[in-house]
Amino acid sequence: MDLLNALFRWLHILAGIVWIGILYFFNFVNGPFAGTLDADTKKKVVPELMPRALWWFRWGAAWTWATGVLLLLLVFYHGGLMFDGDGRWSAGAGVMVALVFLATFVYDALHKSALGKDPKTFGAVCFVLAAAVAVLMALWGGFSYRAYNIHMAAMFGTIMAFNVWYRIWPAQQKIITAVKGGTAPDGPLVALAGARSRHNVYMSVPLLWGMINQHTVTVGSGLGIPSQYGFALFLVVILVGWHIVWQLYKKAPKVKGF
């Protein structure tokens, strides 16, 4: 079991580096650069660059998600780290675990609705919903501090992987075909792929915190916050992380070539 634990962690981190690295390249390097290309250059560059980059991108996402789920099964469900003390599985805990994997459909529906047309409103609603999930995991599901941190990360990661395979990749296939044929890509399709990619960047920051924080921060002794209310720290990290990403988007167009 120790060998499997180490193997899955290694593969999970390796695949995550590939995936998130390319995600950040798309958003902070290729995005501003692509806006400087004329139609003829795009016709040459896009069909060569994007399919290659997207191959690593989508399979990095798939392997990161799959190994993450295996680690949940191995470390938390089999390893007994879901609950503190005498905590046991309950209906609340089962519902919250199911929500980790079903939240992506709530997110998808919300972004397709009128709320999705205003990024600030959509972001605010998503933060409130994420806060509600964290609170319910801790107080209703009875998750341990480590458990609700990693399950919040798993929820964000599941939404991100869904975006890659079912929204970004299908849209990019059509966009690449249009550019290769010398026609203008469908505007709403470009906007959809861009928005979901930006959402993934924002979600990647609390996801990474959830992965490492379960090992490095003990809220009760470190900050004087009772363990069952440690979700407050996670919510602060979401807000701070999203602000950092917003600043990165402001900086990206200002970084020029030679």
Secondary structure per residue as TSV (DSSP state, phi and psi in degrees):
chain	resnum	aa	ss	phi	psi
A	1	M	-	360.0	-37.9
A	2	D	H	-63.4	-38.4
A	3	L	H	-65.7	-43.5
A	4	L	H	-63.0	-41.1
A	5	N	H	-57.8	-49.7
A	6	A	H	-65.4	-40.6
A	7	L	H	-63.7	-47.7
A	8	F	H	-66.5	-37.4
A	9	R	H	-63.6	-44.2
A	10	W	H	-60.6	-49.3
A	11	L	H	-64.6	-38.0
A	12	H	H	-62.7	-47.3
A	13	I	H	-67.8	-41.2
A	14	L	H	-61.4	-49.3
A	15	A	H	-64.5	-37.5
A	16	G	H	-64.6	-37.9
A	17	I	H	-62.2	-44.4
A	18	V	H	-60.2	-48.9
A	19	W	H	-66.5	-56.0
A	20	I	H	-68.4	-33.0
A	21	G	H	-60.3	-46.1
A	22	I	H	-69.9	-35.5
A	23	L	H	-57.3	-46.8
A	24	Y	H	-69.3	-34.4
A	25	F	H	-60.6	-46.9
A	26	F	I	-57.4	-44.6
A	27	N	I	-83.8	-34.8
A	28	F	I	-109.1	-13.7
A	29	V	I	-115.9	-61.5
A	30	N	I	-68.6	-35.7
A	31	G	H	-58.8	-57.3
A	32	P	H	-62.8	-34.9
A	33	F	H	-66.8	-43.1
A	34	A	H	-60.6	-30.8
A	35	G	T	-68.0	-13.5
A	36	T	T	-93.1	-6.1
A	37	L	-	-87.3	141.6
A	38	D	-	-83.7	174.7
A	39	A	H	-61.2	-42.6
A	40	D	H	-65.8	-39.9
A	41	T	H	-66.9	-42.2
A	42	K	H	-60.6	-38.0
A	43	K	H	-62.9	-29.0
A	44	K	H	-88.3	-41.7
A	45	V	H	-80.8	-48.2
A	46	V	H	-58.5	-48.1
A	47	P	H	-66.0	-19.4
A	48	E	H	-90.3	-43.4
A	49	L	H	-78.5	-51.8
A	50	M	H	-65.2	-44.0
A	51	P	H	-60.5	-37.3
A	52	R	H	-65.9	-48.8
A	53	A	H	-64.3	-40.2
A	54	L	H	-70.2	-26.1
A	55	W	H	-63.2	-49.9
A	56	W	H	-65.9	-35.7
A	57	F	H	-62.8	-52.3
A	58	R	H	-74.0	-34.9
A	59	W	H	-77.0	-28.4
A	60	G	H	-62.6	-41.5
A	61	A	H	-63.4	-44.3
A	62	A	H	-63.1	-45.9
A	63	W	H	-70.3	-36.1
A	64	T	H	-62.7	-45.9
A	65	W	H	-66.1	-46.2
A	66	A	H	-63.4	-44.9
A	67	T	H	-69.0	-31.0
A	68	G	H	-64.4	-41.9
A	69	V	H	-64.7	-41.3
A	70	L	H	-60.9	-38.9
A	71	L	H	-67.0	-37.5
A	72	L	I	-59.0	-46.4
A	73	L	I	-62.6	-43.7
A	74	L	I	-74.6	-49.0
A	75	V	I	-84.9	-43.1
A	76	F	I	-97.3	-47.8
A	77	Y	I	-78.3	-42.7
A	78	H	T	-84.8	-33.9
A	79	G	T	-83.2	-6.4
A	80	G	T	74.6	28.9
A	81	L	-	-101.6	10.5
A	82	M	S	-70.6	-33.2
A	83	F	S	-132.1	152.2
A	84	D	S	-89.1	150.3
A	85	G	T	56.5	-122.9
A	86	D	T	-94.3	16.1
A	87	G	-	-60.4	145.4
A	88	R	-	-134.8	165.0
A	89	W	-	-64.2	137.6
A	90	S	-	-139.3	176.0
A	91	A	H	-61.0	-40.4
A	92	G	H	-61.7	-42.9
A	93	A	H	-64.4	-41.7
A	94	G	H	-63.4	-41.4
A	95	V	H	-63.5	-42.1
A	96	M	H	-69.4	-35.4
A	97	V	H	-64.4	-43.7
A	98	A	H	-60.8	-38.1
A	99	L	H	-65.0	-30.4
A	100	V	H	-53.1	-39.9
A	101	F	H	-96.8	-15.4
A	102	L	H	-98.3	-14.6
A	103	A	H	-60.3	-26.4
A	104	T	H	-60.1	-32.4
A	105	F	H	-75.8	-31.7
A	106	V	H	-65.9	-47.9
A	107	Y	H	-56.9	-47.4
A	108	D	H	-61.7	-44.0
A	109	A	H	-65.1	-41.1
A	110	L	H	-62.9	-41.1
A	111	H	H	-70.1	-27.9
A	112	K	H	-78.6	-17.6
A	113	S	S	-80.9	-177.4
A	114	A	G	-61.5	-29.0
A	115	L	G	-60.8	-32.2
A	116	G	G	-70.5	-12.7
A	117	K	G	-76.2	-21.2
A	118	D	S	-114.4	105.8
A	119	P	H	-57.1	-38.3
A	120	K	H	-67.9	-44.8
A	121	T	H	-64.1	-43.0
A	122	F	H	-62.3	-43.7
A	123	G	H	-63.0	-40.4
A	124	A	H	-64.6	-43.9
A	125	V	H	-63.2	-42.4
A	126	C	H	-64.0	-37.7
A	127	F	H	-64.8	-44.0
A	128	V	H	-61.2	-42.5
A	129	L	H	-66.5	-41.3
A	130	A	H	-62.5	-39.6
A	131	A	H	-62.7	-42.3
A	132	A	H	-62.1	-41.1
A	133	V	H	-63.1	-45.7
A	134	A	H	-60.9	-44.0
A	135	V	H	-62.8	-45.0
A	136	L	H	-66.3	-37.5
A	137	M	H	-59.5	-43.5
A	138	A	H	-76.8	-45.6
A	139	L	H	-96.2	-29.5
A	140	W	T	-99.5	-46.9
A	141	G	S	-75.6	-20.5
A	142	G	-	72.7	22.2
A	143	F	-	-63.1	145.6
A	144	S	-	-68.1	167.1
A	145	Y	H	-56.5	-47.3
A	146	R	H	-62.0	-39.0
A	147	A	H	-67.6	-44.4
A	148	Y	H	-75.9	-24.6
A	149	N	H	-64.1	-50.1
A	150	I	H	-71.8	-30.8
A	151	H	H	-74.9	-31.2
A	152	M	H	-64.6	-42.3
A	153	A	H	-61.7	-41.3
A	154	A	H	-64.3	-36.5
A	155	M	H	-63.8	-48.1
A	156	F	H	-61.7	-42.3
A	157	G	H	-64.5	-36.6
A	158	T	H	-66.2	-42.7
A	159	I	H	-62.5	-42.2
A	160	M	H	-63.2	-44.8
A	161	A	H	-64.7	-38.7
A	162	F	H	-59.8	-46.1
A	163	N	H	-57.1	-43.9
A	164	V	I	-62.0	-50.9
A	165	W	I	-82.2	-31.5
A	166	Y	I	-112.6	-6.3
A	167	R	I	-128.2	-54.5
A	168	I	I	-71.5	-51.6
A	169	W	H	-63.0	-48.1
A	170	P	H	-59.7	-38.5
A	171	A	H	-66.9	-42.6
A	172	Q	H	-65.8	-33.5
A	173	Q	H	-58.4	-44.8
A	174	K	H	-70.5	-37.2
A	175	I	H	-65.4	-45.6
A	176	I	H	-62.8	-41.9
A	177	T	H	-61.4	-41.8
A	178	A	H	-65.3	-46.3
A	179	V	H	-62.9	-41.7
A	180	K	H	-62.4	-34.2
A	181	G	T	-84.9	-1.3
A	182	G	T	81.2	16.1
A	183	T	-	-109.4	158.6
A	184	A	-	-74.2	129.9
A	185	P	-	-63.1	154.8
A	186	D	-	-62.5	124.0
A	187	G	H	-56.9	-51.8
A	188	P	H	-60.4	-31.7
A	189	L	H	-69.1	-41.3
A	190	V	H	-62.9	-42.9
A	191	A	H	-63.6	-40.0
A	192	L	H	-63.8	-49.3
A	193	A	H	-60.9	-41.4
A	194	G	H	-66.0	-42.4
A	195	A	H	-65.4	-44.5
A	196	R	H	-66.8	-34.2
A	197	S	H	-66.8	-40.9
A	198	R	H	-65.1	-41.2
A	199	H	H	-58.5	-40.6
A	200	N	H	-63.3	-36.4
A	201	V	H	-63.7	-45.9
A	202	Y	H	-61.2	-43.0
A	203	M	H	-71.7	-24.8
A	204	S	H	-64.2	-27.3
A	205	V	H	-71.4	-53.1
A	206	P	H	-66.2	-28.1
A	207	L	H	-59.0	-47.9
A	208	L	H	-65.2	-37.3
A	209	W	H	-61.6	-45.3
A	210	G	H	-59.9	-34.1
A	211	M	H	-68.9	-45.5
A	212	I	H	-91.2	-30.3
A	213	N	H	-65.6	-31.1
A	214	Q	H	-62.3	-19.9
A	215	H	H	-100.0	-27.7
A	216	T	H	-109.0	-21.0
A	217	V	-	-120.4	122.0
A	218	T	-	-105.6	103.6
A	219	V	H	-60.2	-43.5
A	220	G	H	-57.2	-49.8
A	221	S	H	-88.9	-29.6
A	222	G	H	-78.7	-37.3
A	223	L	T	-123.7	-1.0
A	224	G	S	76.0	16.0
A	225	I	-	-98.7	129.7
A	226	P	-	-54.7	141.1
A	227	S	G	-55.5	-38.7
A	228	Q	G	-68.7	-16.1
A	229	Y	G	-107.6	15.1
A	230	G	T	-66.2	-14.1
A	231	F	H	-59.3	-23.0
A	232	A	H	-59.0	-38.4
A	233	L	H	-65.2	-41.6
A	234	F	H	-61.4	-40.0
A	235	L	H	-67.1	-37.9
A	236	V	H	-63.3	-41.1
A	237	V	H	-62.8	-39.0
A	238	I	H	-57.7	-49.3
A	239	L	H	-63.9	-45.8
A	240	V	H	-64.8	-43.9
A	241	G	H	-62.7	-42.3
A	242	W	H	-66.0	-34.9
A	243	H	H	-66.3	-39.8
A	244	I	H	-60.7	-44.9
A	245	V	H	-62.8	-40.9
A	246	W	H	-58.7	-40.8
A	247	Q	H	-66.4	-36.6
A	248	L	H	-64.7	-38.6
A	249	Y	H	-65.8	-34.0
A	250	K	H	-68.5	-34.8
A	251	K	H	-77.6	-36.3
A	252	A	G	-53.2	-46.2
A	253	P	G	-68.5	-16.0
A	254	K	G	-86.6	-12.1
A	255	V	-	-83.3	115.4
A	256	K	-	-106.2	161.0
A	257	G	-	-83.4	-178.2
A	258	F	-	-77.3	360.0
